[in-house]
Amino acid sequence: MKQEYHVIGVMSGTSLDGIDLCEVIFTLSEGWSFKILASETVAYPTNWKRRLQEAVTFSEVALQQLNIDYTSYLSEVITSFIDQYAIKELDAVCSHGHTILHQPENGRTLQIGNLPQLATLVGQKVVCDFRVQDVSMGGQGAPLVPIGDKLLFSRYDYCLNLGGFANCSFEKEAKRIAYDICPVNIVLNFYAEKLGKPYDEGGEIAASGTLEKVLLEKLNSIEFYDYAPPKSLGLEWVQQHIFPKLEASGLVSEDILTTFTEHVAMQLASQFSKSASVFVTGGGTYNDYLLSRVKFYQELVLVMPSEEIIEFKEALIFGLLGVLKLRNEVNCLASVTGATKDHSSGEIFK
């Protein structure tokens, strides 16, 4: 079996920042190591961002067409990346696709862009569609990144990702535990956009607003936060449990950002033991105000890696998930998702 793999990891997150691509070489020698060769985020054009935001309401027929169209669009983005960096002799393109529906309690999850035609269009072997098998085995289908935390970043007490949602992973009694904590950028970006900003840079808007304690209490009392893991979140959950509370508050967007940021900080801080080392990645890592509020509630050592890893850790790890699938090795942990057993998840298209 090979000890070195040259792949591209591809990830599109729920915050709709864009498509992350990461060219990486993984090497196996007394454990896995990696070297990132090239990385890029391709922002979504306005029309695609709108379609993806609205897709949760689409009919089955409309979803099927969206899947075809998105697979074609994704192939163009991947091919352009390969051409731009003159990438040759790949073992695989390892792509997450984009989550449209995530309802594990109903045995359903849908990531578009994972059709077999993706391999034909990019002219490469493709490993993709990592969540469906786990859900069919009774799991949450999420989070999937913790296997990468375990194999690549095990020296930290916790790995925390701050993207559309916050999730963390850690070792407990020789098992990897991981779960979604709460929404983050999927909400913060929405209200920043109402103020004409793509996001709340550094948390400056939230830092300038007024905290509304009644709304804060309502958010903190949401039932999901009392559930034991495994547990995961999706856009539908946010639309049902978060946005109605925020809109009913009647607050201006600035004060919603302040209050929701405080809510996120409280939820995050409650997950970690005192003085723990927390490896922080994802776009929320740049939200200085949010992180300062987390540290207000809990004494922690927050470790910020290089910008490349902060922004491309998920694409990097989906590259690793693809490699593990090629090797027919476990890339999905039952201790994380609640599936009936550890397994090697994903589809391979040539």
C-alpha positions in Angstrom: 0.0 0.0 0.0 1.2 3.5 -0.8 2.8 5.7 1.9 2.3 9.0 0.1 -0.8 10.5 -1.5 -1.2 13.6 -3.7 -4.8 14.9 -3.5 -7.0 17.9 -3.6 -9.4 18.4 -0.7 -12.6 20.4 -1.6 -15.1 21.8 0.9 -18.1 24.1 0.8 -19.4 25.1 4.2 -22.8 26.2 5.4 -21.7 29.8 5.9 -21.4 30.0 2.0 -18.1 31.8 2.1 -17.1 29.9 -1.0 -15.5 26.7 -2.1 -12.2 25.9 -0.3 -9.6 23.9 -2.3 -6.4 22.5 -0.9 -3.6 20.6 -2.7 -1.8 18.5 -0.2 0.6 15.6 0.1 -0.2 13.1 2.9 2.7 10.9 4.1 2.3 7.9 6.4 5.4 7.2 8.6 4.7 6.4 12.3 1.5 8.4 11.8 0.1 10.8 9.2 1.8 14.1 8.3 0.9 16.6 5.6 2.2 19.4 3.4 -0.1 21.9 1.8 1.2 22.9 -1.7 -1.6 25.3 -2.8 -4.9 26.5 -1.4 -7.6 28.9 -2.5 -11.2 29.9 -1.6 -13.4 30.6 -4.6 -16.2 32.9 -3.6 -19.7 32.1 -4.8 -21.2 34.3 -7.5 -24.4 36.1 -6.3 -26.7 33.8 -8.3 -25.1 30.6 -6.8 -25.2 32.0 -3.3 -28.9 32.8 -3.7 -29.7 29.3 -5.1 -27.9 27.6 -2.3 -29.6 29.7 0.4 -33.0 29.0 -1.1 -32.5 25.3 -1.9 -33.8 24.0 1.4 -37.3 24.9 0.1 -36.9 23.3 -3.3 -39.0 20.4 -4.6 -37.4 17.0 -5.3 -37.3 17.7 -9.0 -35.7 21.2 -8.5 -33.1 19.6 -6.1 -32.2 17.0 -8.7 -31.6 19.7 -11.3 -29.6 21.8 -8.7 -27.4 18.8 -8.0 -26.6 18.4 -11.7 -25.9 22.1 -12.2 -23.8 22.4 -9.0 -21.8 19.3 -10.0 -21.0 21.0 -13.3 -20.1 24.3 -11.6 -18.0 22.5 -9.0 -16.1 20.7 -11.8 -15.3 24.1 -13.4 -13.9 25.4 -10.1 -11.8 22.3 -9.5 -10.5 22.2 -13.1 -9.6 25.9 -12.9 -7.6 25.2 -9.7 -5.8 22.3 -11.2 -4.9 24.4 -14.3 -3.9 27.5 -12.3 -1.4 25.6 -10.1 -0.3 23.2 -12.9 -1.2 20.3 -10.7 -0.2 16.9 -12.1 -0.4 13.2 -11.2 -3.1 13.4 -8.6 -4.2 10.3 -6.7 -7.7 11.8 -6.2 -9.9 14.8 -5.8 -11.6 14.4 -2.4 -14.8 16.5 -2.3 -17.4 17.1 0.4 -19.9 18.8 -1.8 -22.4 21.3 -0.4 -24.9 20.4 2.3 -28.5 21.3 1.3 -30.5 19.0 3.7 -29.3 17.5 7.0 -32.0 15.6 8.8 -30.3 12.5 10.4 -33.2 12.0 12.7 -35.2 11.2 9.5 -32.4 9.2 8.0 -31.7 11.9 5.4 -28.8 14.0 4.4 -28.0 15.6 1.0 -24.7 17.0 -0.2 -25.0 18.2 -3.8 -22.0 18.0 -6.2 -21.3 14.4 -5.5 -22.6 12.9 -8.8 -20.5 10.4 -10.7 -20.2 12.9 -13.6 -17.8 15.0 -11.4 -15.0 12.5 -12.0 -15.7 12.6 -15.8 -15.8 16.4 -15.9 -12.6 16.9 -13.9 -10.8 13.9 -15.5 -9.7 12.6 -12.1 -10.6 9.9 -9.6 -13.0 11.4 -7.2 -13.8 10.4 -3.6 -16.9 12.1 -2.3 -20.3 11.8 -0.6 -18.9 11.0 2.9 -22.1 11.5 5.0 -24.8 9.3 3.5 -23.5 5.9 4.6 -23.1 7.1 8.2 -26.7 8.3 8.3 -27.8 5.0 6.8 -26.0 3.2 9.7 -27.9 5.2 12.3 -25.3 8.0 12.7 -25.6 11.8 12.6 -23.4 11.9 9.5 -21.5 14.7 11.3 -19.1 15.9 12.3 -16.6 14.1 10.1 -13.5 16.2 10.7 -12.6 14.6 14.1 -10.8 11.7 12.5 -8.4 14.3 11.1 -8.2 16.0 14.5 -7.2 12.6 15.9 -4.7 11.7 13.3 -3.1 15.2 12.6 -3.7 17.4 15.6 -3.8 15.1 18.6 -1.3 17.2 20.7 -4.1 19.6 21.7 -6.7 19.0 24.4 -9.5 20.2 22.1 -9.9 21.0 18.4 -12.5 23.8 17.9 -13.8 24.8 14.4 -15.7 28.1 14.1 -17.5 28.0 10.7 -21.2 28.2 9.9 -21.5 26.1 13.1 -19.1 25.5 15.9 -17.9 22.0 16.6 -15.3 20.5 18.8 -13.5 17.2 19.2 -11.4 15.6 22.0 -10.3 12.3 23.4 -12.2 10.8 26.3 -11.5 7.4 27.7 -9.5 6.5 24.6 -12.4 7.5 22.2 -12.8 10.5 20.1 -15.8 12.5 21.1 -17.1 15.3 18.8 -20.3 17.2 18.2 -21.8 20.5 17.0 -22.0 23.1 19.7 -24.0 26.0 18.3 -24.5 28.1 15.2 -21.9 30.8 14.6 -21.2 32.4 11.2 -24.4 31.1 9.6 -26.2 33.6 11.9 -23.5 36.3 12.4 -22.9 36.7 8.6 -26.7 37.0 8.0 -27.0 40.0 10.2 -23.7 41.5 9.1 -25.0 41.3 5.5 -28.1 43.3 6.6 -25.7 46.1 7.5 -24.0 45.9 4.2 -21.0 43.9 5.4 -20.1 40.3 4.2 -19.2 39.5 7.9 -18.6 41.2 11.2 -14.8 41.8 10.9 -13.1 41.2 14.1 -16.5 41.2 15.9 -16.3 45.0 15.8 -20.1 45.5 15.2 -20.9 43.1 18.0 -18.5 44.9 20.3 -20.3 48.2 19.7 -23.9 47.0 20.3 -26.1 46.5 23.3 -26.6 43.2 25.0 -30.2 42.2 25.4 -30.5 39.8 28.4 -34.0 38.6 27.7 -33.0 37.3 24.3 -29.8 35.9 25.6 -31.7 33.8 28.2 -34.1 32.6 25.5 -31.2 31.5 23.3 -29.3 29.8 26.2 -32.4 27.8 27.2 -32.8 26.1 23.8 -33.2 22.4 24.4 -30.5 21.2 22.0 -27.8 22.5 24.4 -28.9 20.0 27.0 -28.6 17.0 24.7 -25.7 14.7 25.1 -23.5 14.0 22.1 -23.6 12.7 19.4 -25.5 15.7 18.0 -25.4 17.9 15.0 -27.0 21.0 13.5 -28.2 22.1 10.1 -29.6 25.2 8.4 -33.2 23.9 8.9 -32.6 23.8 12.7 -31.4 27.4 12.7 -34.4 28.5 10.7 -36.7 26.8 13.1 -35.1 27.6 16.5 -32.8 30.6 16.1 -34.0 33.1 13.5 -37.6 33.3 14.8 -36.3 34.2 18.3 -33.9 36.9 16.8 -36.6 38.4 14.6 -39.3 38.4 17.3 -36.9 40.4 19.6 -37.4 43.5 17.5 -33.8 44.4 18.0 -31.7 46.2 15.4 -29.0 44.1 13.7 -26.2 45.6 15.8 -27.8 44.5 19.0 -28.7 41.1 17.6 -25.0 40.6 16.7 -23.9 41.6 20.2 -26.4 39.3 21.9 -25.9 36.3 19.6 -22.1 36.7 19.9 -22.4 36.6 23.7 -24.6 33.5 23.4 -22.0 31.7 21.2 -19.2 32.7 23.7 -21.1 31.2 26.6 -21.9 28.0 24.8 -18.3 27.6 23.6 -16.8 28.3 27.0 -19.0 25.8 28.7 -17.5 22.9 26.6 -13.9 23.2 27.8 -12.1 22.4 31.0 -10.1 25.1 32.8 -6.6 25.9 31.3 -7.2 23.4 28.4 -5.3 24.0 25.1 -7.8 24.6 22.3 -6.7 24.5 18.7 -9.0 27.0 16.9 -9.7 27.0 13.1 -12.3 28.3 10.7 -13.4 31.8 9.8 -14.5 32.6 13.3 -10.9 32.5 14.5 -10.6 36.0 13.2 -13.5 37.2 15.4 -11.4 38.8 18.1 -14.3 40.0 20.1 -16.0 36.5 20.2 -12.8 34.9 21.4 -12.2 37.5 24.1 -15.7 36.8 25.4 -15.0 33.0 25.4 -11.9 33.7 27.5 -14.0 36.0 29.8 -16.1 32.9 30.7 -13.4 30.3 30.8 -9.6 30.4 31.3 -8.2 28.7 28.2 -5.0 28.5 26.1 -6.4 29.3 22.6 -3.9 28.1 19.9 -4.1 29.8 16.5 -2.3 27.9 13.7 -1.1 29.4 10.4 -3.6 31.2 8.3 -3.5 28.4 5.8 -4.7 25.8 8.4 -7.2 28.2 9.9 -8.9 28.7 6.6 -8.4 25.3 4.9 -8.4 22.8 7.7 -11.7 21.2 6.6 -10.6 21.0 3.0 -7.4 19.5 4.2 -9.1 16.9 6.3 -11.6 15.9 3.6 -8.5 15.2 1.6 -7.4 12.8 4.3 -10.9 11.2 4.5 -10.5 10.5 0.8 -7.1 9.0 1.3 -8.4 6.7 4.1 -11.3 5.7 1.8 -8.9 4.8 -0.9 -7.0 2.6 1.6 -10.4 1.1 2.8 -9.5 2.3 6.3 -11.8 3.8 8.9 -12.6 7.5 8.2 -15.8 7.8 10.2 -15.9 7.2 14.0 -19.0 5.7 15.6 -18.0 7.4 18.9 -18.5 10.7 17.1 -21.5 10.2 14.9 -23.4 7.5 16.8 -23.4 5.1 13.9 -23.5 1.3 14.7 -19.8 0.9 14.0 -16.6 2.6 12.7 -16.5 2.5 9.0 -14.9 3.7 5.8 -17.3 6.1 4.2 -17.7 7.7 0.8 -18.0 6.9 -2.9 -15.1 6.5 -5.3 -15.8 7.5 -8.9 -13.3 7.1 -11.7 
